[in-house]
């Protein structure tokens, strides 16, 4: 039987689990014995168009290397933000001719919303031209906003980092006997999942974050000031607030500091920042106490030193399973996590037609936010808690983690 | 023989090692069998004046609790920023009468520059009034700026966190095939030690941070733009810059974004921030590429999840040794680390007269900075490297570290 060839790409923003999924695809392809060659494209579809294609079969010859890949943050193959245009048949046909030249049978793309758009457009165009190439999407994003999957690879680790960091900020806040307000800004353009993870910073020792504001609900400045005031008056001296970078007022305007940067990426996403700084100024004008804001920024994306073992394991598994799904003949699908109903947390791998997932956003349901709109409730806690379980033992050298070099 | 009584306080900003030193004092006092009671003052000298005094002998009855204390960030006893005034004999004599009421023989204070000022004033006043109470200072600060000690407890862990985080930011930067400039602002009012630790983010896989600017040298905006340009032109596409919060131009003005906050603490320190944001704007106006800034902020102070084992061990040892120094009859001293000359890293505990340390700052020597003033050299690397060695295994519960509750 003729052996197959596959190619793998990574795209979008970094997470700590995307290389785990890459390791899973490599491991699955090797284990299947169905592939004579595994290619990687550097910098996603952009690199493919530039023939930046590498032979991964030659590089990953030992289990040790695959294991180190699994524990390396960001994208081993590099990333891109490149939007395919359905009408640009010149580019589409160029991609297919490159894939045909390399005799590619299966095309794996690991990424978020925008990467699933790439899978959608390539599989649609492939069907149009009767190409036998199978296009398989493997999800990843710290935003957890992909439709059709219980959660996304990379989210659990970012959530664990947020929970751990918020807990430590809480210790930082608690030491002075004076009132203070600390506002922490967390990533999430439209979806509040990662900000919600601040609620996991609750232990027997610490009662947790006081206020959590997600972008799904209109943000009301007066209500915010009332909420903070209520806590200062009735509960405790040091108020800790978690706020999504994407909070908007009821007219849909972002709450932010200074002018809008106006930078728009290839997918039309505007780069935002400053919700935390804006609330810091508002609170400082209103309250007679110390007010500060912290923007966790990119630290929450590549924080392998605080990864969730559950996340990395599942990300490997979903990558491995993608190979089986390709071999079964699927095309134009995204792999998914399905949470098995029951008391103990269990996940099985499923699939969804990429048309049902690409270019959609899964937001936090209103019922998972408390009535007052300033915290999350038990449903959210129960959903999030299993995703951050387990710690990943890293190899250290010279006091810092010994990650694999990126390509 | 009459048993002794001691009291311990913590003061200043949090570190991850200050509870390790507290655990060391408790452990040393118990082990010596010389003490019938160990007291703690809540919120430092401020709490002492309010009679916020707790019996630590009753609380720390098991080794397990002492061990958990060792691995809990920030201040178990709470902190304060309270400046004693030599002329305010009313307050000074009130402190002594409280200490006498509690029959205190030995007074331990764990803190930075300002806390050593407290030890200085109390021991001076005590000598004046012929008090037999012994005042012992135990250093701590992430700034590493105390005079008389090779390094300070808490610095090694903050440095390890900075190195690890910078390494991960480097992975975050490296994924796109486009030029970019990332500026990371690191704490350090006048001393650049912690910013220098960014240089440790260098592995076989990653060539390290490109530019490092310390507050010890006058910052020249044109030189900065030239430095970045040189790297973009000759070396690599993604430039990573570490900059101290305290950089100043040659006239001594802070490089910062927006107006000075003007907030001044009890010790006259002005709260600063925005050097990173200021450089981001300057670079964005000059270069045609993506520019971003990250302020690590308080995350570098309470990051127990990324602590240096060397740091925590030494911090415990210096706390333990403080007890012996008190029992030997010392008064008005600060404990110190002395690095033993030789090829392998070894530290022994010494002491210094607190007059030689309080209200002074140890800055980075010019010879430890490279000739161009935009990085550190091998002497600095050799000095820093041993301090971040070893990882601390924490107990996790529910996915987050199980730290001891603060008092």
Interface residues (C-beta under 8 A of the other chain):
Chain A: X14 X42 X43 X46 X47 X72 X73 X74 X75 X78 X79 X80 X81 X160 X163 X164 X165 X167 X168 X169 X171 X172 X174 X175 X176 X177 X182 X200 X201 X203 X204 X205 X206 X290 X292 X294 X295 X296 X297 X298 X299 X301 X302 X303 X304 X305 X306 X308 X385 X388 X389 X390 X391 X396 X397 X398 X399 X400 X401 X402 X403 X404 X405 X406
Chain B: X14 X42 X43 X46 X47 X72 X73 X74 X75 X78 X79 X80 X81 X160 X163 X164 X165 X167 X168 X169 X171 X172 X174 X175 X176 X177 X182 X200 X201 X203 X204 X205 X206 X263 X292 X294 X295 X296 X297 X298 X299 X301 X302 X303 X304 X305 X306 X308 X385 X388 X389 X390 X391 X396 X397 X398 X399 X400 X401 X402 X403 X404 X405 X406
